[in-house]
Amino acid sequence: MSQSLPEALAAFDPGLPLVVALSGGADSTALLRLILQHRPDCRLHLVHLDHELRGEESVGDAEFVVALAEQVHLPVTCLRRRDLEAEMDDLPENASARYR
């Protein structure tokens, strides 16, 4: 039996710190807004990873996420794929696996 989103969110303890990954697209933005509506007591931190695959569009997504974080008064961390990969060893050769 599946839960509704409000039911699933009710499982989190009040004040629990949660990380919400935002792509900048409609789905992740809607999910954030639902969390804010149903669980304003959670301590949220937004995270965005720029995979750097779409040029200026990718930059625009990161800028949107930063602006949204400011609008809803939440901390945000934006990272670029190349910066993360520079710190990691043994990355998969397959791009899809590496990006996950």
C-alpha angles and dihedrals in degrees: 000000000000125000128229116244093255089051092049092048091050088068092071118091116244111265092018111152110239131184115217117197112215124192092184091246129120096263098054092040091053091048091053091050091050092050090050090049097046102031112028088154093070119098104233131195117188122218128191127186116200104208087192093224101123105044114219092005089062090049089049091053090054091048090050092052092050091049091048091050090052091048093054094036097241131138115252137194119199119192134183122224094231091055092052093045090052088062097045134082129204098025116179115259091223108089095215092052092045093051092053 
